[in-house]
Amino acid sequence: MSATVYNFKRYELKYMISRTQYEELLYQLRNHIVEDKFFKSSISNIYYDTPSYKLIRQSLEKPIYKEKFRIRSYSPYPKAEDEVFLELKKKYKKVVYKRRIKSTVKQSKTYLNDISLLKEEGQIGKEIEYFFNYYNFLKPAMYIYYDRYSYKGANDESLRITFDYNLKYRDFDLSLENGSYGLNLIDKEFMLMEIKISGAIPIWLNKIFVDLEIFQHSFSKYGEAYKKTIKESIYDNRIIV
């Protein structure tokens, strides 16, 4: 099966907002944004890491460069022939580079059982293969799920604003096909907003944020899930090394 490759480069700014702020913000943005083609989606992810969680530990130290790999599905219960993306996400000096290959659940398992097969999928496949070989032994480490509302700029399609809610995670039963159950990642009264843009945030948008007292918030879904997992291990006598 031939995969489809994608390449993205942008800034991603995150904000933790309440449901009330969300409603107020949508009203203020009513003349500036429109619903994206895929306005409402459900996103399932499996993050890969080393047995010692080296990737997420390094990421939480906020280095100038960091990278991660995940498998992503836009379904809460993907089946064998459903579409998934194998994603290599890098961040350097606050710029996010996302490179991904479109595949299926079934084919992705073939790739990850024999990572050398990714060479057949061009440059991005080779980069993913190199990533796995460099970290020597990567395995499924965390499942993260959330629902999302997506908007784009009414006059600037390079501006995207997403709102994630119903965030869940688990560090066991690490298969996309096993469904969207898990523990709550954030309080259900809050949403994670992300601004995705190729350059500086528009002045009009920044003014709205100031008026509504919405401030940028550093947040990593996988990072937060990992920290919660550490806390849970204290109570059930698990040890993460």
LOZA-897921 format. One record per residue (C-alpha): x, y, z; residue in one letter. Coordinates in steps of 0.2 Angstrom, whole numbers, plus 5000, padded with zeros to 4 digits. Layout:
% residues N
XYZA;...
//
This chain:
% residues 241
500050005000M;500750174995S;500550305009A;500150495007T;501450615015V;501050785023Y;502250925029N;501751065040F;502751215047K;501851335059R;501751415077Y;500651335089E;500051445104L;499051365118K;497751435130Y;496751355144M;495051435145I;493451405154S;491751355146R;491151535150T;492651615141Q;492451495126Y;490651565124E;491251745126E;492651715114L;491551645101L;490451795101Y;491951915100Q;492651815085L;490951795076R;491551915062N;493351845061H;493151655060I;492151525051V;491951335055E;493251225047D;492851095034K;493050965048F;492251075061F;491950935074K;493150795076S;493650655088S;495550625089I;496350475096S;498250465098N;499550335103I;501250415109Y;502850315107Y;504250335119D;505750235126T;505450115141P;506150255153S;505050395145Y;506550485138K;505650585125L;504350655136I;505550685150R;506750785139Q;505150885132S;504650935150L;506351015152E;505851135138K;507351115127P;507651225112I;507351075101Y;506150925105K;505250795095E;503950655097K;503050525087F;501250475088R;499950375078I;498350485076R;496650435071S;495150545068Y;493950415075S;493650365093P;493550175088Y;494550155072P;494449985063K;495849895053A;495549985037E;495150155044D;496350305041E;497750345053V;499250455052F;501050415057L;501650585064E;503350645068L;503250815077K;504750925080K;504851095088K;506351215086Y;506451385093K;504551385095K;504151335077V;503251175075V;503651055061Y;502450915058K;502850775045R;501650635043R;501150485032I;499350435029K;499050255031S;497750135039T;497750045056V;498149885048K;499649955038Q;500350055052S;500549895062K;501549825048T;502649975047Y;502949975066L;503349795066N;504649815053D;505150005053I;506349975038S;504749965027L;504550155030L;505950195018K;504750145004E;503750305008E;504950435003G;505850565014Q;504650575028I;504650385029G;506550385030K;506450515044E;505250415054I;506350265052E;507950355057Y;506950425073F;506550245078F;508350185075N;509050335084Y;508050305100Y;508350115098N;506850045106F;505150145105L;503550075111K;501750135114P;501750235130A;500150335131M;498450345124Y;497650515123I;495950565116Y;494950725114Y;493550805105D;493850955095R;493051105087Y;494051185073S;493851355065Y;494851455052K;495051635048G;493651705038A;494951805028N;496451715032D;496451525030E;498251505037S;497451555054L;496751405063R;495951405080I;495451235089T;494551205105F;494951035113D;493750965127Y;493350795135N;495250755136L;495650575142K;497150475144Y;497750295149R;499450215150D;498850045147F;497849945134D;498850055121L;497850015105S;496850145095L;495550005091E;495149985110N;494150145111G;494150315119S;494050265137Y;495250335150G;495550455165L;495150645163N;496650745158L;495950915163I;494350975172D;492850955161K;492451145164E;493951195154F;494551185136M;496251185128L;496251315114M;497651315101E;498051455089I;498951385074K;499751515062I;501151535051S;501751705058G;501351835072A;499651825080I;498451965072P;498352125082I;496452105082W;496451935090L;497751985103N;496652125108K;495152015111I;496251895122F;496752045132V;494952105134D;494351935140L;495951905151E;496451755141I;498251715143F;499451595134Q;499751435144H;501151305142S;500351135140F;500750975133S;499450835133K;500650695133Y;501750785146G;500250815158E;499650635156A;501450575160Y;501450685176K;499750615181K;500350445178T;501850475190I;500650535203K;499550385201E;501050265203S;501350325220I;499650265225Y;499650095217D;501450055220N;501950065202R;503750125198I;504250225183I;506050235180V;
//
